[in-house]
């Protein structure tokens, strides 16, 4: 069976159980926060465009609503203790999208 728990240093994204652990402590995420993180975790190191994330998570009528995504990524960073100026996990590719650091 495919590996359901994806690990990025102290961060674990368990796709089978829809759980996220940081230093083995469960992190409470909203459905949207989890969906964004899971999408990035499935493609570590690869940039996922804002439009792709918005289409997949909010639906095709929301591909221009990048402020939704910025808010959710901001909340995710807070919950993961990720400093946007020196991120350990989520990297912003300005004007393009986001990627999860493959070798945290």
N, CA, C and O atoms as a Tinker XYZ file with bonds, in Angstrom:
   416  protein
     1  N      0.857000   -1.197000    0.000000    73     2
     2  CA     0.000000    0.000000    0.000000    64     1     3
     3  C      0.888000    1.239000    0.000000    63     2     4     5
     4  O      1.993000    1.207000    0.542000    81     3
     5  N      0.415000    2.337000   -0.606000    73     3     6
     6  CA     1.248000    3.540000   -0.642000    64     5     7
     7  C      1.426000    4.118000    0.760000    63     6     8     9
     8  O      0.563000    3.973000    1.626000    81     7
     9  N      2.548000    4.765000    0.958000    73     7    10
    10  CA     2.835000    5.388000    2.252000    64     9    11
    11  C      1.833000    6.523000    2.479000    63    10    12    13
    12  O      1.774000    7.465000    1.688000    81    11
    13  N      1.049000    6.436000    3.555000    73    11    14
    14  CA     0.025000    7.462000    3.779000    64    13    15
    15  C      0.545000    8.607000    4.633000    63    14    16    17
    16  O     -0.002000    9.709000    4.584000    81    15
    17  N      1.596000    8.366000    5.419000    73    15    18
    18  CA     2.134000    9.416000    6.278000    64    17    19
    19  C      3.374000   10.012000    5.618000    63    18    20    21
    20  O      4.400000    9.347000    5.481000    81    19
    21  N      3.263000   11.261000    5.217000    73    19    22
    22  CA     4.365000   11.953000    4.562000    64    21    23
    23  C      5.101000   12.774000    5.609000    63    22    24    25
    24  O      4.483000   13.537000    6.352000    81    23
    25  N      6.422000   12.619000    5.669000    73    23    26
    26  CA     7.202000   13.303000    6.706000    64    25    27
    27  C      8.118000   14.355000    6.100000    63    26    28    29
    28  O      8.769000   14.137000    5.079000    81    27
    29  N      8.145000   15.503000    6.767000    73    27    30
    30  CA     8.994000   16.628000    6.366000    64    29    31
    31  C      9.665000   17.132000    7.640000    63    30    32    33
    32  O      9.188000   18.078000    8.266000    81    31
    33  N     10.764000   16.502000    8.019000    73    31    34
    34  CA    11.401000   16.850000    9.287000    64    33    35
    35  C     10.428000   16.594000   10.427000    63    34    36    37
    36  O      9.929000   15.477000   10.567000    81    35
    37  N     10.141000   17.621000   11.261000    73    35    38
    38  CA     9.245000   17.437000   12.406000    64    37    39
    39  C      7.760000   17.408000   12.028000    63    38    40    41
    40  O      6.906000   17.187000   12.887000    81    39
    41  N      7.454000   17.629000   10.748000    73    39    42
    42  CA     6.067000   17.703000   10.287000    64    41    43
    43  C      5.659000   16.390000    9.627000    63    42    44    45
    44  O      6.361000   15.883000    8.752000    81    43
    45  N      4.511000   15.838000   10.054000    73    43    46
    46  CA     3.953000   14.632000    9.437000    64    45    47
    47  C      2.551000   14.948000    8.938000    63    46    48    49
    48  O      1.723000   15.471000    9.684000    81    47
    49  N      2.286000   14.629000    7.672000    73    47    50
    50  CA     0.954000   14.777000    7.097000    64    49    51
    51  C      0.464000   13.367000    6.803000    63    50    52    53
    52  O      0.962000   12.695000    5.900000    81    51
    53  N     -0.528000   12.927000    7.585000    73    51    54
    54  CA    -1.065000   11.571000    7.440000    64    53    55
    55  C     -2.325000   11.634000    6.586000    63    54    56    57
    56  O     -3.396000   12.013000    7.062000    81    55
    57  N     -2.179000   11.254000    5.307000    73    55    58
    58  CA    -3.281000   11.377000    4.354000    64    57    59
    59  C     -4.402000   10.391000    4.642000    63    58    60    61
    60  O     -5.570000   10.703000    4.410000    81    59
    61  N     -4.066000    9.200000    5.145000    73    59    62
    62  CA    -5.088000    8.182000    5.401000    64    61    63
    63  C     -6.013000    8.605000    6.546000    63    62    64    65
    64  O     -7.224000    8.388000    6.489000    81    63
    65  N     -5.434000    9.206000    7.577000    73    63    66
    66  CA    -6.224000    9.573000    8.761000    64    65    67
    67  C     -6.535000   11.064000    8.830000    63    66    68    69
    68  O     -7.124000   11.535000    9.804000    81    67
    69  N     -6.135000   11.813000    7.787000    73    67    70
    70  CA    -6.383000   13.264000    7.741000    64    69    71
    71  C     -5.888000   13.949000    9.012000    63    70    72    73
    72  O     -6.585000   14.772000    9.605000    81    71
    73  N     -4.651000   13.585000    9.421000    73    71    74
    74  CA    -4.068000   14.172000   10.629000    64    73    75
    75  C     -2.749000   14.831000   10.281000    63    74    76    77
    76  O     -2.045000   14.417000    9.361000    81    75
    77  N     -2.436000   15.864000   11.038000    73    75    78
    78  CA    -1.152000   16.542000   10.887000    64    77    79
    79  C     -0.490000   16.581000   12.253000    63    78    80    81
    80  O     -1.100000   16.986000   13.243000    81    79
    81  N      0.774000   16.153000   12.295000    73    79    82
    82  CA     1.532000   16.150000   13.547000    64    81    83
    83  C      2.750000   17.048000   13.391000    63    82    84    85
    84  O      3.402000   17.060000   12.347000    81    83
    85  N      3.042000   17.791000   14.434000    73    83    86
    86  CA     4.259000   18.597000   14.484000    64    85    87
    87  C      4.978000   18.197000   15.755000    63    86    88    89
    88  O      4.445000   18.360000   16.853000    81    87
    89  N      6.188000   17.674000   15.612000    73    87    90
    90  CA     6.924000   17.123000   16.761000    64    89    91
    91  C      6.055000   16.114000   17.522000    63    90    92    93
    92  O      6.015000   16.113000   18.752000    81    91
    93  N      5.358000   15.252000   16.761000    73    91    94
    94  CA     4.503000   14.187000   17.304000    64    93    95
    95  C      3.290000   14.690000   18.080000    63    94    96    97
    96  O      2.635000   13.905000   18.766000    81    95
    97  N      2.981000   15.969000   17.986000    73    95    98
    98  CA     1.768000   16.518000   18.597000    64    97    99
    99  C      0.783000   16.835000   17.482000    63    98   100   101
   100  O      1.145000   17.445000   16.476000    81    99
   101  N     -0.480000   16.410000   17.668000    73    99   102
   102  CA    -1.473000   16.677000   16.637000    64   101   103
   103  C     -1.763000   18.176000   16.551000    63   102   104   105
   104  O     -1.887000   18.860000   17.567000    81   103
   105  N     -1.868000   18.670000   15.317000    73   103   106
   106  CA    -2.178000   20.077000   15.062000    64   105   107
   107  C     -3.616000   20.139000   14.557000    63   106   108   109
   108  O     -3.966000   19.462000   13.591000    81   107
   109  N     -4.446000   20.949000   15.208000    73   107   110
   110  CA    -5.851000   21.088000   14.802000    64   109   111
   111  C     -5.938000   22.045000   13.617000    63   110   112   113
   112  O     -5.617000   23.228000   13.737000    81   111
   113  N     -6.374000   21.524000   12.477000    73   111   114
   114  CA    -6.509000   22.336000   11.269000    64   113   115
   115  C     -7.959000   22.339000   10.806000    63   114   116   117
   116  O     -8.690000   21.376000   11.036000    81   115
   117  N     -8.371000   23.415000   10.156000    73   115   118
   118  CA    -9.683000   23.433000    9.515000    64   117   119
   119  C     -9.616000   22.547000    8.267000    63   118   120   121
   120  O     -8.537000   22.130000    7.847000    81   119
   121  N    -10.760000   22.272000    7.694000    73   119   122
   122  CA   -10.798000   21.438000    6.485000    64   121   123
   123  C     -9.986000   22.079000    5.352000    63   122   124   125
   124  O     -9.243000   21.390000    4.652000    81   123
   125  N    -10.129000   23.389000    5.177000    73   123   126
   126  CA    -9.403000   24.076000    4.098000    64   125   127
   127  C     -7.899000   24.073000    4.371000    63   126   128   129
   128  O     -7.107000   23.835000    3.459000    81   127
   129  N     -7.500000   24.337000    5.618000    73   127   130
   130  CA    -6.073000   24.327000    5.963000    64   129   131
   131  C     -5.469000   22.954000    5.673000    63   130   132   133
   132  O     -4.394000   22.845000    5.083000    81   131
   133  N     -6.181000   21.908000    6.101000    73   131   134
   134  CA    -5.687000   20.549000    5.853000    64   133   135
   135  C     -5.580000   20.290000    4.345000    63   134   136   137
   136  O     -4.583000   19.741000    3.875000    81   135
   137  N     -6.599000   20.685000    3.601000    73   135   138
   138  CA    -6.620000   20.422000    2.157000    64   137   139
   139  C     -5.449000   21.090000    1.446000    63   138   140   141
   140  O     -4.824000   20.490000    0.572000    81   139
   141  N     -5.151000   22.338000    1.822000    73   139   142
   142  CA    -4.016000   23.045000    1.212000    64   141   143
   143  C     -2.715000   22.327000    1.554000    63   142   144   145
   144  O     -1.890000   22.075000    0.676000    81   143
   145  N     -2.533000   21.998000    2.837000    73   143   146
   146  CA    -1.295000   21.341000    3.259000    64   145   147
   147  C     -1.147000   19.967000    2.602000    63   146   148   149
   148  O     -0.055000   19.603000    2.165000    81   147
   149  N     -2.239000   19.206000    2.532000    73   147   150
   150  CA    -2.184000   17.868000    1.928000    64   149   151
   151  C     -1.825000   17.963000    0.446000    63   150   152   153
   152  O     -1.043000   17.159000   -0.062000    81   151
   153  N     -2.399000   18.947000   -0.240000    73   151   154
   154  CA    -2.096000   19.137000   -1.669000    64   153   155
   155  C     -0.605000   19.431000   -1.865000    63   154   156   157
   156  O      0.027000   18.875000   -2.764000    81   155
   157  N     -0.046000   20.304000   -1.022000    73   155   158
   158  CA     1.383000   20.621000   -1.120000    64   157   159
   159  C      2.231000   19.404000   -0.753000    63   158   160   161
   160  O      3.261000   19.150000   -1.377000    81   159
   161  N      1.799000   18.656000    0.257000    73   159   162
   162  CA     2.569000   17.500000    0.740000    64   161   163
   163  C      2.623000   16.378000   -0.295000    63   162   164   165
   164  O      3.586000   15.612000   -0.333000    81   163
   165  N      1.592000   16.280000   -1.133000    73   163   166
   166  CA     1.581000   15.236000   -2.171000    64   165   167
   167  C      2.615000   15.512000   -3.258000    63   166   168   169
   168  O      2.990000   14.607000   -4.003000    81   167
   169  N      3.076000   16.756000   -3.350000    73   167   170
   170  CA     4.036000   17.153000   -4.392000    64   169   171
   171  C      5.175000   17.949000   -3.759000    63   170   172   173
   172  O      5.376000   19.111000   -4.113000    81   171
   173  N      5.923000   17.352000   -2.832000    73   171   174
   174  CA     6.959000   18.113000   -2.122000    64   173   175
   175  C      7.996000   18.702000   -3.070000    63   174   176   177
   176  O      8.465000   18.044000   -3.998000    81   175
   177  N      8.339000   19.963000   -2.809000    73   175   178
   178  CA     9.343000   20.632000   -3.619000    64   177   179
   179  C      8.803000   21.223000   -4.909000    63   178   180   181
   180  O      9.491000   22.001000   -5.571000    81   179
   181  N      7.573000   20.862000   -5.275000    73   179   182
   182  CA     6.999000   21.355000   -6.526000    64   181   183
   183  C      6.076000   22.537000   -6.244000    63   182   184   185
   184  O      5.300000   22.510000   -5.289000    81   183
   185  N      6.162000   23.559000   -7.065000    73   183   186
   186  CA     5.279000   24.716000   -6.900000    64   185   187
   187  C      3.880000   24.337000   -7.375000    63   186   188   189
   188  O      3.697000   23.848000   -8.490000    81   187
   189  N      2.896000   24.571000   -6.507000    73   187   190
   190  CA     1.492000   24.400000   -6.884000    64   189   191
   191  C      0.939000   25.815000   -7.056000    63   190   192   193
   192  O      1.027000   26.635000   -6.141000    81   191
   193  N      0.373000   26.098000   -8.225000    73   191   194
   194  CA    -0.081000   27.464000   -8.483000    64   193   195
   195  C     -1.278000   27.815000   -7.608000    63   194   196   197
   196  O     -2.039000   26.951000   -7.172000    81   195
   197  N     -1.416000   29.125000   -7.367000    73   195   198
   198  CA    -2.577000   29.611000   -6.619000    64   197   199
   199  C     -3.860000   29.153000   -7.293000    63   198   200   201
   200  O     -4.788000   28.696000   -6.626000    81   199
   201  N     -3.915000   29.277000   -8.628000    73   199   202
   202  CA    -5.130000   28.902000   -9.358000    64   201   203
   203  C     -5.468000   27.428000   -9.163000    63   202   204   205
   204  O     -6.634000   27.071000   -8.992000    81   203
   205  N     -4.442000   26.572000   -9.189000    73   203   206
   206  CA    -4.670000   25.134000   -9.016000    64   205   207
   207  C     -5.225000   24.843000   -7.626000    63   206   208   209
   208  O     -6.193000   24.096000   -7.482000    81   207
   209  N     -4.613000   25.434000   -6.607000    73   207   210
   210  CA    -5.085000   25.233000   -5.231000    64   209   211
   211  C     -6.510000   25.752000   -5.063000    63   210   212   213
   212  O     -7.353000   25.085000   -4.464000    81   211
   213  N     -6.774000   26.941000   -5.594000    73   211   214
   214  CA    -8.117000   27.521000   -5.475000    64   213   215
   215  C     -9.150000   26.660000   -6.195000    63   214   216   217
   216  O    -10.237000   26.419000   -5.669000    81   215
   217  N     -8.810000   26.193000   -7.404000    73   215   218
   218  CA    -9.752000   25.372000   -8.179000    64   217   219
   219  C    -10.031000   24.053000   -7.465000    63   218   220   221
   220  O    -11.183000   23.634000   -7.350000    81   219
   221  N     -8.961000   23.396000   -6.983000    73   219   222
   222  CA    -9.124000   22.078000   -6.365000    64   221   223
   223  C     -9.823000   22.145000   -5.014000    63   222   224   225
   224  O    -10.569000   21.230000   -4.664000    81   223
   225  N     -9.596000   23.213000   -4.245000    73   223   226
   226  CA   -10.079000   23.253000   -2.866000    64   225   227
   227  C    -11.349000   24.089000   -2.720000    63   226   228   229
   228  O    -12.256000   23.707000   -1.980000    81   227
   229  N    -11.426000   25.228000   -3.417000    73   227   230
   230  CA   -12.617000   26.077000   -3.315000    64   229   231
   231  C    -13.574000   25.868000   -4.482000    63   230   232   233
   232  O    -14.761000   26.178000   -4.376000    81   231
   233  N    -13.066000   25.345000   -5.593000    73   231   234
   234  CA   -13.919000   25.127000   -6.763000    64   233   235
   235  C    -13.572000   26.091000   -7.894000    63   234   236   237
   236  O    -12.970000   27.140000   -7.664000    81   235
   237  N    -13.964000   25.722000   -9.135000    73   235   238
   238  CA   -13.551000   26.468000  -10.324000    64   237   239
   239  C    -14.027000   27.917000  -10.359000    63   238   240   241
   240  O    -13.439000   28.734000  -11.068000    81   239
   241  N    -15.078000   28.256000   -9.612000    73   239   242
   242  CA   -15.554000   29.642000   -9.637000    64   241   243
   243  C    -14.695000   30.555000   -8.759000    63   242   244   245
   244  O    -14.930000   31.763000   -8.720000    81   243
   245  N    -13.707000   30.001000   -8.056000    73   243   246
   246  CA   -12.906000   30.797000   -7.115000    64   245   247
   247  C    -11.448000   30.973000   -7.532000    63   246   248   249
   248  O    -10.624000   31.370000   -6.708000    81   247
   249  N    -11.107000   30.685000   -8.804000    73   247   250
   250  CA    -9.680000   30.711000   -9.161000    64   249   251
   251  C     -9.063000   32.108000   -9.092000    63   250   252   253
   252  O     -7.838000   32.232000   -9.111000    81   251
   253  N     -9.877000   33.158000   -9.014000    73   251   254
   254  CA    -9.331000   34.516000   -8.880000    64   253   255
   255  C     -9.263000   34.967000   -7.416000    63   254   256   257
   256  O     -8.717000   36.033000   -7.128000    81   255
   257  N     -9.804000   34.178000   -6.495000    73   255   258
   258  CA    -9.931000   34.600000   -5.092000    64   257   259
   259  C     -8.686000   34.268000   -4.279000    63   258   260   261
   260  O     -8.753000   33.532000   -3.294000    81   259
   261  N     -7.539000   34.823000   -4.706000    73   259   262
   262  CA    -6.277000   34.446000   -4.066000    64   261   263
   263  C     -6.196000   34.898000   -2.610000    63   262   264   265
   264  O     -5.389000   34.371000   -1.843000    81   263
   265  N     -7.033000   35.883000   -2.217000    73   263   266
   266  CA    -7.020000   36.309000   -0.809000    64   265   267
   267  C     -7.469000   35.178000    0.116000    63   266   268   269
   268  O     -6.988000   35.086000    1.245000    81   267
   269  N     -8.390000   34.310000   -0.343000    73   267   270
   270  CA    -8.797000   33.143000    0.464000    64   269   271
   271  C     -7.570000   32.305000    0.796000    63   270   272   273
   272  O     -7.356000   31.901000    1.939000    81   271
   273  N     -6.775000   32.058000   -0.230000    73   271   274
   274  CA    -5.605000   31.199000   -0.092000    64   273   275
   275  C     -4.560000   31.837000    0.826000    63   274   276   277
   276  O     -3.962000   31.161000    1.664000    81   275
   277  N     -4.345000   33.151000    0.658000    73   275   278
   278  CA    -3.373000   33.843000    1.520000    64   277   279
   279  C     -3.759000   33.732000    2.992000    63   278   280   281
   280  O     -2.903000   33.511000    3.848000    81   279
   281  N     -5.056000   33.886000    3.284000    73   279   282
   282  CA    -5.527000   33.799000    4.674000    64   281   283
   283  C     -5.286000   32.395000    5.224000    63   282   284   285
   284  O     -4.773000   32.240000    6.332000    81   283
   285  N     -5.654000   31.375000    4.451000    73   283   286
   286  CA    -5.493000   29.988000    4.904000    64   285   287
   287  C     -4.013000   29.648000    5.092000    63   286   288   289
   288  O     -3.648000   29.012000    6.081000    81   287
   289  N     -3.160000   30.063000    4.154000    73   287   290
   290  CA    -1.726000   29.792000    4.289000    64   289   291
   291  C     -1.174000   30.524000    5.514000    63   290   292   293
   292  O     -0.326000   29.984000    6.225000    81   291
   293  N     -1.645000   31.739000    5.763000    73   291   294
   294  CA    -1.225000   32.477000    6.954000    64   293   295
   295  C     -1.580000   31.735000    8.233000    63   294   296   297
   296  O     -0.761000   31.635000    9.147000    81   295
   297  N     -2.812000   31.209000    8.298000    73   295   298
   298  CA    -3.239000   30.430000    9.467000    64   297   299
   299  C     -2.415000   29.157000    9.604000    63   298   300   301
   300  O     -2.012000   28.785000   10.707000    81   299
   301  N     -2.167000   28.493000    8.484000    73   299   302
   302  CA    -1.355000   27.273000    8.498000    64   301   303
   303  C      0.031000   27.556000    9.061000    63   302   304   305
   304  O      0.540000   26.816000    9.903000    81   303
   305  N      0.630000   28.638000    8.581000    73   303   306
   306  CA     1.973000   28.990000    9.056000    64   305   307
   307  C      1.974000   29.244000   10.561000    63   306   308   309
   308  O      2.886000   28.811000   11.265000    81   307
   309  N      0.953000   29.947000   11.051000    73   307   310
   310  CA     0.862000   30.204000   12.494000    64   309   311
   311  C      0.795000   28.889000   13.259000    63   310   312   313
   312  O      1.514000   28.692000   14.238000    81   311
   313  N     -0.072000   27.994000   12.804000    73   311   314
   314  CA    -0.277000   26.728000   13.516000    64   313   315
   315  C      0.952000   25.826000   13.458000    63   314   316   317
   316  O      1.184000   25.026000   14.364000    81   315
   317  N      1.736000   25.957000   12.391000    73   315   318
   318  CA     2.945000   25.138000   12.251000    64   317   319
   319  C      4.180000   25.852000   12.804000    63   318   320   321
   320  O      5.288000   25.320000   12.742000    81   319
   321  N      3.983000   27.060000   13.346000    73   319   322
   322  CA     5.113000   27.822000   13.868000    64   321   323
   323  C      6.096000   28.195000   12.776000    63   322   324   325
   324  O      7.301000   28.284000   13.012000    81   323
   325  N      5.566000   28.415000   11.566000    73   323   326
   326  CA     6.417000   28.704000   10.409000    64   325   327
   327  C      6.541000   30.213000   10.229000    63   326   328   329
   328  O      5.534000   30.906000   10.085000    81   327
   329  N      7.758000   30.718000   10.235000    73   327   330
   330  CA     8.018000   32.141000   10.057000    64   329   331
   331  C      8.054000   32.447000    8.563000    63   330   332   333
   332  O      8.922000   31.933000    7.858000    81   331
   333  N      7.121000   33.282000    8.057000    73   331   334
   334  CA     7.095000   33.545000    6.613000    64   333   335
   335  C      8.385000   34.171000    6.083000    63   334   336   337
   336  O      8.683000   34.054000    4.894000    81   335
   337  N      9.159000   34.841000    6.958000    73   335   338
   338  CA    10.408000   35.442000    6.483000    64   337   339
   339  C     11.538000   34.421000    6.408000    63   338   340   341
   340  O     12.526000   34.636000    5.707000    81   339
   341  N     11.394000   33.304000    7.133000    73   339   342
   342  CA    12.404000   32.231000    7.093000    64   341   343
   343  C     11.690000   30.892000    7.245000    63   342   344   345
   344  O     11.875000   30.198000    8.245000    81   343
   345  N     10.873000   30.529000    6.255000    73   343   346
   346  CA    10.004000   29.360000    6.405000    64   345   347
   347  C     10.756000   28.035000    6.466000    63   346   348   349
   348  O     11.752000   27.835000    5.770000    81   347
   349  N     10.260000   27.135000    7.312000    73   347   350
   350  CA    10.782000   25.765000    7.379000    64   349   351
   351  C      9.958000   24.842000    6.494000    63   350   352   353
   352  O     10.451000   23.812000    6.032000    81   351
   353  N      8.701000   25.211000    6.258000    73   351   354
   354  CA     7.787000   24.297000    5.564000    64   353   355
   355  C      7.214000   24.884000    4.269000    63   354   356   357
   356  O      7.476000   24.368000    3.183000    81   355
   357  N      6.442000   25.950000    4.386000    73   355   358
   358  CA     5.712000   26.472000    3.226000    64   357   359
   359  C      6.441000   27.679000    2.638000    63   358   360   361
   360  O      6.628000   28.695000    3.306000    81   359
   361  N      6.845000   27.547000    1.383000    73   359   362
   362  CA     7.544000   28.611000    0.660000    64   361   363
   363  C      6.552000   29.297000   -0.279000    63   362   364   365
   364  O      5.809000   28.632000   -1.001000    81   363
   365  N      6.546000   30.626000   -0.262000    73   363   366
   366  CA     5.742000   31.390000   -1.215000    64   365   367
   367  C      6.582000   31.657000   -2.449000    63   366   368   369
   368  O      7.692000   32.180000   -2.354000    81   367
   369  N      6.049000   31.295000   -3.609000    73   367   370
   370  CA     6.666000   31.672000   -4.880000    64   369   371
   371  C      5.840000   32.855000   -5.376000    63   370   372   373
   372  O      4.767000   32.674000   -5.952000    81   371
   373  N      6.346000   34.067000   -5.148000    73   371   374
   374  CA     5.575000   35.292000   -5.362000    64   373   375
   375  C      4.911000   35.327000   -6.733000    63   374   376   377
   376  O      5.551000   35.118000   -7.764000    81   375
   377  N      3.613000   35.596000   -6.711000    73   375   378
   378  CA     2.857000   35.711000   -7.947000    64   377   379
   379  C      2.554000   34.388000   -8.628000    63   378   380   381
   380  O      1.869000   34.363000   -9.651000    81   379
   381  N      3.059000   33.277000   -8.072000    73   379   382
   382  CA     2.857000   31.975000   -8.721000    64   381   383
   383  C      2.038000   31.054000   -7.827000    63   382   384   385
   384  O      0.938000   30.638000   -8.191000    81   383
   385  N      2.585000   30.738000   -6.654000    73   383   386
   386  CA     1.894000   29.801000   -5.782000    64   385   387
   387  C      2.734000   29.457000   -4.570000    63   386   388   389
   388  O      3.465000   30.295000   -4.041000    81   387
   389  N      2.621000   28.208000   -4.138000    73   387   390
   390  CA     3.290000   27.757000   -2.920000    64   389   391
   391  C      3.916000   26.393000   -3.147000    63   390   392   393
   392  O      3.500000   25.633000   -4.022000    81   391
   393  N      4.930000   26.101000   -2.335000    73   391   394
   394  CA     5.486000   24.752000   -2.343000    64   393   395
   395  C      5.896000   24.389000   -0.928000    63   394   396   397
   396  O      6.185000   25.251000   -0.099000    81   395
   397  N      5.912000   23.090000   -0.676000    73   395   398
   398  CA     6.349000   22.578000    0.612000    64   397   399
   399  C      7.806000   22.180000    0.472000    63   398   400   401
   400  O      8.170000   21.453000   -0.453000    81   399
   401  N      8.643000   22.654000    1.388000    73   399   402
   402  CA    10.060000   22.299000    1.342000    64   401   403
   403  C     10.208000   20.788000    1.448000    63   402   404   405
   404  O      9.692000   20.170000    2.379000    81   403
   405  N     10.904000   20.205000    0.506000    73   403   406
   406  CA    11.033000   18.748000    0.473000    64   405   407
   407  C     11.967000   18.238000    1.561000    63   406   408   409
   408  O     11.763000   17.137000    2.073000    81   407
   409  N     12.984000   19.007000    1.926000    73   407   410
   410  CA    13.981000   18.533000    2.890000    64   409   411
   411  C     13.993000   19.397000    4.136000    63   410   412   413
   412  O     15.005000   20.018000    4.461000    81   411
   413  N     12.856000   19.434000    4.838000    73   411   414
   414  CA    12.797000   20.236000    6.069000    64   413   415
   415  C     13.670000   19.609000    7.127000    63   414   416
   416  O     13.761000   20.127000    8.239000    81   415
